[in-house]
């Protein structure tokens, strides 16, 4: 829908061309099946559970009340329970726990160019105990390990990818800022030309150099349209790459982007060019070579992944544990009970019911509250039922998002009145989603029914896993309770649902789009020239605000730009967000130094297991 009275300037058109669809991964990191060729490591294609991709989060603890403005609290439980030695699993503690909470301020918006500067590596804890195994339970397996299929999403491929590759940079949930890991720095003076400097003496596990040429090779593969890379839109903001020397890569963007490091945080994985060229893409996808803290030893798809310690890891003496075992268990209750019974010592979930089970069984929680989250999108294209704003407004007003959070999510998350969480610098209580208004919704439904043959009918499509089925049933039931409304709910296999949504083959669909910094994971989804736009939404008001947010060096202006984008989004209603997404990582009490980045991905190289003392 074109917003009246505003003509897009040519420079805005050019800038927005750079923020093409992040939809396939920014909207959701549900992986599709495929890939893999090495007979010992691979099996048939798989489908991953639909957990989402973001850049960073707000860290909370179980003592944080939904809706509070605490952004960074990490809880650790003290306990006297220990295991006799650091083995594959830890036994459930039987003693009481104490809570330790640390808090920091809200994620900051910095002015000027968003440079990432060199930082020292973390020191080895004085009491660290080396050895043992972390067994990590999650909801899905990745598509593979080739960077062209990776999304950097904690609910999908990020846990395995960060173990094998590490990350060039990551978003730190304690302050929302991008920090270096494999990179030493990422800097610019004008927001157009950037210099990526790598740490010296880093090697892939095939003993080839982790250098500027390797980064260029990997990003060029993401750009290649033949590869149909998940993160192509991020890589395609780059106009050219020049290897200055082994440690420095000159990056020239197609247009100014003062916050380019946020983009790099979504394309952080660098694979060995030699390994890819020698193995070929299909074989490499299940037999990767990285420079991260662990090496893939075995991958039995949909069963388990075994990763062993990289003895030549650049940040020695890390990693501290000998082995990671990752097991995908789709069923939430089975996953929780497996950990509670002592068969694992870490677990990932986005389901409040699972989190409640684990919190009551003495497991330590590390939770991350995100902006955005699950949403309901409307197909607004010409000729579609929801091209009419009255239809979009009626459905939005018909759903009480606060009641949904209470009934479906056990009140574990805040009521989502805004796409931004309340402690976000981009949140404004005067700029919120269309509120619940059942009286107006019924009046609109009556008008729509009269114009559509007596009953307003449409089909709502949905994912089959996680919170989505219960949420879909709730929404269908509430809508069908109105007069002159008939909603059919169709649950689709994950891959089919993603394909249908991204191709616009739906009337209304339940999807997901969690994020921390709105750029680019939220903003690019809804721009006019997004070739993978689910909704077909197009507003020059929205696009102008997004374009300005990319180039401004003024903090207040960027905040205002993103508030303006929200205002237009809420006015035109291409969709609405109904669940404040929380991701939980749980650990046994003797798993130490749990730190996570981005949307809840664990930094595996820092973990250690306390087996005595």
C-alpha positions in Angstrom: 0.0 0.0 0.0 1.5 3.3 -1.1 1.4 6.0 1.6 -0.1 9.2 0.1 1.8 12.5 -0.5 5.3 11.2 -0.5 7.6 10.7 -3.4 10.6 8.6 -2.8 13.9 10.3 -3.7 16.3 8.5 -5.9 19.0 8.2 -3.3 16.5 6.6 -0.9 15.6 4.1 -3.7 19.2 3.3 -4.1 19.8 2.8 -0.4 16.8 0.6 0.1 17.8 -1.6 -2.8 20.6 -2.7 -0.5 18.3 -3.9 2.3 16.7 -6.7 0.2 15.0 -9.6 1.9 16.3 -10.9 5.2 12.9 -12.7 5.3 14.0 -16.2 4.8 16.2 -16.0 7.8 15.4 -12.7 9.5 11.8 -13.6 9.6 12.5 -17.1 10.8 15.4 -19.5 10.9 13.5 -22.7 10.4 15.8 -24.8 8.3 14.9 -26.8 5.3 16.0 -30.3 4.6 18.9 -31.2 2.3 22.6 -31.1 2.0 25.3 -33.5 3.1 27.1 -36.2 1.2 29.6 -37.9 3.4 28.3 -41.4 4.2 29.6 -41.6 7.7 28.3 -38.3 8.8 25.1 -37.8 7.1 21.7 -39.3 6.6 18.5 -38.2 4.9 17.2 -34.7 4.7 15.7 -33.2 7.8 13.4 -30.4 8.9 14.4 -28.1 11.7 12.0 -26.6 14.2 11.1 -23.0 13.5 13.2 -21.0 15.9 14.3 -17.6 14.9 17.2 -15.5 13.9 18.2 -12.3 15.6 21.3 -10.3 16.3 21.3 -9.8 20.1 19.0 -9.9 23.1 18.2 -8.7 26.5 19.4 -11.1 29.2 17.0 -11.9 32.1 16.6 -14.1 35.1 13.7 -16.0 36.6 13.2 -13.2 39.1 12.5 -10.7 36.4 8.9 -9.8 36.1 7.4 -9.6 32.6 7.3 -6.0 31.6 10.1 -4.8 33.9 12.9 -2.7 32.4 15.7 -4.9 33.5 17.8 -5.7 30.5 20.7 -7.7 31.6 20.4 -10.1 34.5 22.1 -13.4 34.6 21.2 -15.9 37.3 23.5 -18.5 38.6 22.5 -21.1 41.2 24.9 -22.1 43.9 24.6 -25.7 45.0 26.6 -28.3 46.9 25.7 -31.0 44.4 28.6 -32.2 42.2 29.4 -35.1 40.0 32.2 -37.4 40.8 34.0 -36.5 37.5 33.4 -34.4 34.4 31.5 -36.9 32.3 28.9 -36.6 29.5 26.1 -35.7 31.8 25.5 -34.3 35.3 23.1 -35.6 37.8 20.3 -33.4 39.0 21.1 -31.5 42.1 19.0 -32.3 45.2 19.8 -29.4 47.5 18.3 -25.9 47.5 19.7 -23.1 45.5 20.6 -19.5 45.9 20.2 -16.8 43.3 22.9 -14.3 42.2 21.7 -11.6 39.9 23.8 -9.0 38.0 22.1 -6.2 36.1 23.2 -3.7 33.5 21.5 -0.9 31.8 19.4 -0.9 28.6 21.0 -1.5 25.3 22.6 1.7 24.1 22.4 3.4 20.7 25.7 4.9 19.9 26.3 7.8 17.5 28.7 8.2 14.6 30.1 5.2 12.7 29.5 1.9 14.6 33.1 0.8 14.7 34.1 -2.4 16.3 37.5 -2.1 18.0 40.1 -4.5 19.2 39.6 -6.1 22.6 41.8 -8.4 24.6 40.8 -12.1 24.9 39.3 -13.3 28.1 41.5 -14.7 30.8 41.4 -18.3 32.0 39.3 -18.4 35.2 41.6 -19.1 38.2 39.5 -22.1 39.3 38.7 -23.6 35.9 38.6 -27.4 35.6 39.5 -28.7 32.2 37.8 -31.7 30.6 34.5 -33.4 30.5 31.6 -33.4 28.1 28.7 -31.0 27.5 25.5 -32.7 26.3 23.2 -30.1 24.8 19.6 -30.7 23.8 17.9 -28.5 21.2 14.8 -28.6 19.1 16.3 -29.2 15.6 19.2 -30.2 13.5 20.9 -27.7 11.1 20.6 -28.0 7.4 24.3 -28.5 7.4 27.6 -26.6 7.9 28.2 -24.9 4.6 28.0 -21.1 5.3 25.7 -20.6 2.4 22.9 -22.5 4.3 23.6 -21.0 7.7 21.4 -18.4 9.4 23.2 -17.7 12.7 20.0 -18.5 14.6 20.2 -20.0 18.1 17.2 -22.2 17.5 18.6 -23.6 14.3 22.2 -23.8 13.1 24.1 -21.3 15.4 25.0 -23.8 18.2 26.8 -26.1 15.8 28.2 -23.4 13.6 29.7 -21.3 16.3 31.4 -24.5 17.7 33.0 -25.3 14.3 33.7 -21.7 13.0 33.7 -19.3 15.9 32.4 -15.9 14.7 34.1 -12.8 13.1 32.0 -10.6 15.3 28.9 -11.0 17.6 26.3 -8.9 19.3 26.8 -8.7 23.0 23.4 -9.0 24.9 24.7 -7.1 27.9 24.9 -3.8 26.0 23.7 -4.5 22.5 27.0 -3.6 20.9 28.9 -5.6 18.3 32.1 -7.1 19.6 35.1 -8.8 17.8 36.0 -12.5 18.1 37.9 -13.9 15.2 38.1 -10.4 13.9 40.4 -7.9 15.6 38.4 -4.8 14.4 36.0 -3.6 11.8 36.3 0.2 11.3 35.3 3.0 8.9 35.6 6.8 8.7 32.7 7.4 6.3 30.4 4.4 6.6 31.1 3.3 3.0 34.6 2.0 3.1 35.3 -0.4 5.9 38.4 -2.2 7.0 38.2 -5.7 8.5 41.3 -6.6 10.4 41.7 -10.2 11.5 43.6 -11.7 14.5 47.1 -12.9 13.5 48.2 -16.6 13.4 44.7 -18.1 13.2 44.5 -21.4 11.3 41.7 -23.6 10.0 41.9 -27.1 11.2 43.3 -28.2 7.9 46.3 -26.0 8.7 45.5 -23.4 6.0 45.4 -19.7 6.8 42.3 -17.9 8.3 43.0 -14.7 6.4 41.5 -11.9 4.4 41.3 -13.9 1.3 39.3 -16.6 3.1 36.8 -14.0 4.3 36.5 -12.6 0.8 36.0 -16.1 -0.7 33.2 -16.9 1.8 31.3 -13.7 1.4 31.6 -13.9 -2.4 29.9 -17.4 -2.2 27.1 -15.8 -0.2 26.7 -13.2 -3.0 26.7 -15.7 -5.8 23.0 -16.0 -6.9 23.6 -19.6 -8.0 24.2 -20.6 -4.3 20.8 -19.1 -3.1 22.5 -18.4 0.2 20.4 -17.8 3.3 22.2 -14.6 4.1 22.7 -13.3 0.5 21.0 -10.0 1.2 23.6 -9.1 3.9 26.5 -10.0 1.7 25.0 -8.1 -1.2 25.3 -4.8 0.6 29.0 -5.1 -0.4 30.1 -3.6 -3.7 33.7 -4.8 -3.6 36.3 -6.5 -1.5 40.0 -6.0 -1.8 42.6 -8.0 0.1 45.1 -5.4 1.4 47.3 -8.0 3.1 46.7 -11.3 4.9 45.1 -9.7 7.9 43.2 -6.8 6.3 40.2 -6.8 4.0 39.0 -3.5 2.5 35.2 -3.6 2.1 33.4 -1.0 0.0 29.6 -0.9 0.4 27.1 -0.1 -2.3 25.8 2.8 -0.1 26.6 4.3 3.3 25.8 2.2 6.3 27.0 3.5 9.6 25.9 0.3 11.4 27.5 -2.2 9.0 28.9 -4.3 11.8 25.3 -5.3 12.7 25.1 -6.9 9.2 28.5 -8.7 9.6 27.1 -10.2 12.8 24.6 -12.1 10.6 27.4 -13.4 8.3 30.0 -14.3 10.8 31.1 -17.8 9.7 34.3 -18.4 7.7 35.0 -21.8 6.2 38.3 -23.1 4.8 38.3 -22.2 1.1 40.7 -25.1 0.5 38.3 -27.6 2.1 35.3 -26.3 0.1 37.2 -26.5 -3.2 38.6 -29.9 -2.5 35.4 -31.6 -1.2 32.8 -29.8 -3.2 29.8 -28.1 -1.7 27.6 -31.2 -1.1 30.3 -33.2 0.7 31.5 -30.1 2.6 28.1 -29.5 4.0 28.4 -32.5 6.3 32.2 -32.5 6.7 33.2 -28.9 7.5 36.6 -27.3 8.3 36.6 -24.2 10.4 38.8 -22.4 12.9 36.5 -22.6 15.9 36.9 -24.2 19.3 35.6 -27.6 18.2 36.0 -30.1 15.3 33.1 -32.1 13.9 33.7 -35.8 14.6 30.4 -37.3 13.8 27.0 -36.1 12.6 24.1 -38.6 12.5 21.3 -36.4 11.2 18.3 -36.1 13.5 20.1 -38.1 16.2 23.3 -36.5 17.5 26.3 -34.5 16.7 29.7 -35.1 18.3 32.3 -32.3 18.3 35.7 -32.7 19.9 38.1 -30.0 21.2 40.3 -28.2 18.7 43.8 -28.6 20.1 45.1 -25.7 18.0 42.4 -23.2 18.8 43.7 -19.6 18.4 42.4 -18.5 21.9 44.3 -21.1 23.9 43.9 -22.5 26.6 40.2 -22.5 25.5 38.1 -24.5 25.0 38.0 -26.1 28.4 35.7 -29.1 27.8 36.9 -32.1 25.7 33.7 -32.7 23.8 30.3 -31.4 22.9 27.4 -33.7 22.1 24.3 -32.0 20.6 21.0 -33.9 20.3 17.9 -32.7 18.6 14.7 -33.6 20.4 11.6 -32.0 18.8 9.1 -33.0 21.6 9.4 -30.4 24.3 8.4 -32.7 27.2 10.8 -35.4 26.1 13.6 -32.8 25.8 12.9 -31.5 29.3 12.6 -34.9 30.9 15.9 -36.0 29.3 17.7 -33.2 31.0 15.9 -33.6 34.3 16.8 -37.3 34.4 20.5 -36.4 34.1 21.1 -37.5 30.5 22.2 -34.0 29.5 23.6 -30.9 31.2 22.4 -28.1 28.8 19.1 -27.4 26.9 17.6 -24.8 24.6 13.9 -24.0 24.4 11.5 -21.2 23.6 8.5 -22.8 25.3 7.4 -21.4 28.7 6.0 -24.8 29.8 9.4 -26.4 29.2 11.1 -23.6 31.0 8.8 -24.0 34.0 9.6 -27.7 34.2 13.4 -27.1 34.3 13.2 -24.2 36.7 11.3 -26.4 39.1 14.0 -29.1 38.8 17.0 -27.1 40.0 18.4 -26.3 36.5 20.0 -22.9 36.0 18.3 -20.7 33.5 19.8 -18.1 31.1 17.0 -16.3 29.4 17.0 -13.7 26.6 14.0 -11.4 25.9 13.9 -10.3 22.2 12.2 -7.6 20.3 9.7 -8.7 17.7 8.8 -12.4 17.9 6.0 -14.5 16.4 3.6 -12.6 14.3 0.5 -12.9 12.0 1.1 -11.5 8.5 -1.4 -10.5 5.9 -1.0 -10.9 2.2 -1.7 -7.4 1.0 -1.1 -7.8 -2.7 -3.7 -6.5 -5.2 -6.7 -8.8 -5.5 -6.0 -10.4 -2.1 -8.6 -10.4 0.7 -6.3 -8.5 3.0 -5.5 -5.8 0.5 -8.4 -4.1 2.3 -7.1 -2.3 5.4 -10.5 -2.9 7.1 -9.8 -6.6 7.0 -6.3 -6.3 8.5 -7.6 -3.9 11.2 -10.5 -6.2 12.0 -8.4 -9.3 12.6 -5.8 -7.3 14.6 -8.4 -5.7 16.8 -10.1 -9.1 17.3 -7.2 -10.7 19.2 -6.4 -9.8 22.8 -2.7 -10.3 22.9 -2.6 -10.0 26.6 -5.0 -12.8 27.0 -3.1 -14.9 24.5 0.1 -14.4 26.6 -1.8 -15.4 29.8 -3.7 -18.4 28.4 -1.2 -19.9 25.9 2.1 -18.8 27.4 1.3 -19.1 31.1 1.8 -15.4 31.6 5.5 -16.0 31.3 6.1 -13.2 28.8 4.8 -9.6 28.7 1.8 -8.6 26.6 3.1 -7.4 23.3 1.8 -3.9 22.6 4.8 -2.9 20.6 7.3 -4.7 18.3 9.9 -3.2 20.6 10.4 -4.5 24.1 9.7 -1.8 26.7 13.4 -1.3 27.6 14.4 -0.8 24.0 15.6 2.7 23.1 13.2 2.5 20.1 10.1 1.8 22.3 7.6 4.7 22.6 4.4 4.1 24.6 2.6 6.5 22.3 3.6 4.5 19.2 2.0 1.0 19.6 0.2 -1.7 17.7 -3.5 -1.4 17.0 -5.1 -2.3 20.4 -7.7 -4.9 21.2 -11.1 -3.6 20.3 -13.7 -6.4 19.9 -16.6 -4.0 19.3 -14.9 -2.2 16.4 -13.6 -5.6 15.2 -17.2 -7.0 15.0 -18.4 -3.9 13.2 -15.6 -4.3 10.6 -16.3 -8.0 10.2 -20.0 -7.2 9.6 -19.0 -4.8 6.8 -16.6 -7.2 5.3 -19.1 -10.1 5.4 -21.7 -7.9 3.6 -19.1 -7.2 0.9 -18.0 -10.9 0.6 -21.2 -12.9 0.3 -22.4 -13.0 4.0 -19.4 -14.4 5.8 -15.9 -13.2 6.0 -13.8 -16.3 5.3 -10.1 -16.9 5.1 -7.4 -19.5 5.7 -4.7 -19.1 8.3 -1.5 -21.2 7.9 0.9 -22.1 10.6 4.0 -24.0 11.7 3.6 -27.4 13.4 6.1 -27.0 16.3 6.9 -25.0 19.4 4.4 -22.5 20.7 2.9 -22.1 17.2 0.2 -24.8 17.2 -1.4 -23.6 20.5 -1.2 -20.0 19.4 -2.7 -20.8 16.0 -5.6 -22.6 17.7 -6.1 -19.8 20.1 -6.3 -17.2 17.3 -8.6 -19.4 15.2 -10.9 -20.0 18.1 -11.2 -16.3 19.1 -11.8 -15.2 15.5 -14.5 -17.8 14.9 -16.3 -16.6 18.0 -17.1 -13.4 16.2 -20.3 -13.3 14.1 -19.9 -13.6 10.3 -16.4 -14.9 10.5 -15.0 -18.3 9.4 -11.3 -19.1 9.8 -9.8 -22.3 8.6 -6.4 -23.2 10.3 -4.0 -25.2 8.1 -0.9 -26.5 9.7 1.9 -27.0 7.2 5.2 -28.9 7.3 8.0 -26.5 8.2 9.7 -26.4 4.8 6.3 -26.0 3.0 5.2 -23.2 5.3 8.4 -21.3 4.8 8.2 -21.7 1.0 4.5 -20.7 0.9 5.0 -17.7 3.1 8.0 -16.3 1.3 6.4 -16.7 -2.0 3.2 -15.0 -0.9 1.1 -18.2 -1.3 -1.2 -17.5 1.7 -4.0 -15.3 2.9 -2.9 -14.9 6.5 0.1 -16.7 8.0 1.7 -17.2 11.4 5.4 -16.5 11.2 8.1 -15.0 13.3 10.6 -12.2 13.3 12.5 -11.7 16.6 15.4 -9.2 16.7 17.3 -6.8 18.9 18.6 -4.0 16.8 15.9 -3.4 14.2 18.5 -3.0 11.4 18.5 -5.1 9.3 16.4 -8.0 10.7 13.2 -6.0 11.1 13.5 -3.1 8.7 14.4 -5.0 5.5 11.5 -7.4 5.8 8.9 -4.7 5.0 10.7 -2.4 2.5 9.1 -1.9 -1.0 11.8 -3.6 -3.0 12.2 -6.7 -0.8 12.0 -9.4 -3.4 11.0 -12.0 -0.8 8.4 -9.8 1.0 5.8 -12.1 2.5 3.1 -9.4 2.7 3.7 -7.2 -0.4 3.7 -4.2 1.9 5.1 -1.0 0.3 5.1 2.4 2.0 7.3 5.3 1.0 7.0 6.7 4.5 8.4 3.5 6.0 11.1 3.2 3.3 12.3 6.8 3.9 12.6 6.2 7.6 14.5 3.0 7.1 16.9 4.7 4.6 17.6 7.6 6.9 18.3 5.2 9.8 21.1 3.7 7.8 23.0 6.9 7.1 22.5 9.1 10.0 25.3 9.6 12.5 23.1 11.2 15.1 21.7 8.9 17.8 18.5 10.9 18.4 17.8 10.9 14.7 18.3 7.2 14.3 15.9 6.5 17.2 13.4 8.9 15.6 13.7 7.2 12.2 12.9 3.8 13.7 10.0 5.2 15.7 8.7 6.8 12.4 9.0 3.4 10.7 7.1 1.7 13.6 4.3 4.4 13.4 3.8 3.7 9.7 3.9 -0.1 10.2 1.2 0.1 12.9 -0.9 2.4 10.7 -0.8 0.2 7.6 -0.9 -3.1 9.5 0.9 -5.6 7.2 0.8 -7.8 10.3 0.9 -7.7 14.0 3.2 -9.3 16.7 1.6 -11.3 19.4 4.3 -13.0 21.4 7.3 -11.4 23.1 9.8 -14.2 22.3 12.0 -15.4 25.1 14.7 -18.0 24.5 16.0 -20.0 27.4 19.2 -21.9 27.8 19.3 -24.1 30.9 22.4 -25.6 32.4 23.1 -28.1 35.2 24.4 -26.3 38.3 28.0 -27.4 37.8 28.3 -26.0 34.3 30.2 -22.8 34.7 30.7 -19.5 32.8 27.7 -19.8 30.6 27.8 -16.8 28.3 25.8 -16.3 25.2 25.7 -13.9 22.3 23.3 -12.7 19.6 19.9 -14.3 20.2 21.0 -16.8 22.8 23.9 -18.8 21.2 26.3 -20.2 23.7 30.0 -19.3 23.6 31.1 -22.9 23.9 34.8 -22.1 24.3 34.2 -20.5 27.7 32.3 -23.3 29.4 33.8 -25.6 32.0 32.4 -28.2 34.3 33.0 -28.1 38.0 33.5 -31.6 39.2 35.1 -31.0 42.6 36.0 -28.3 45.0 
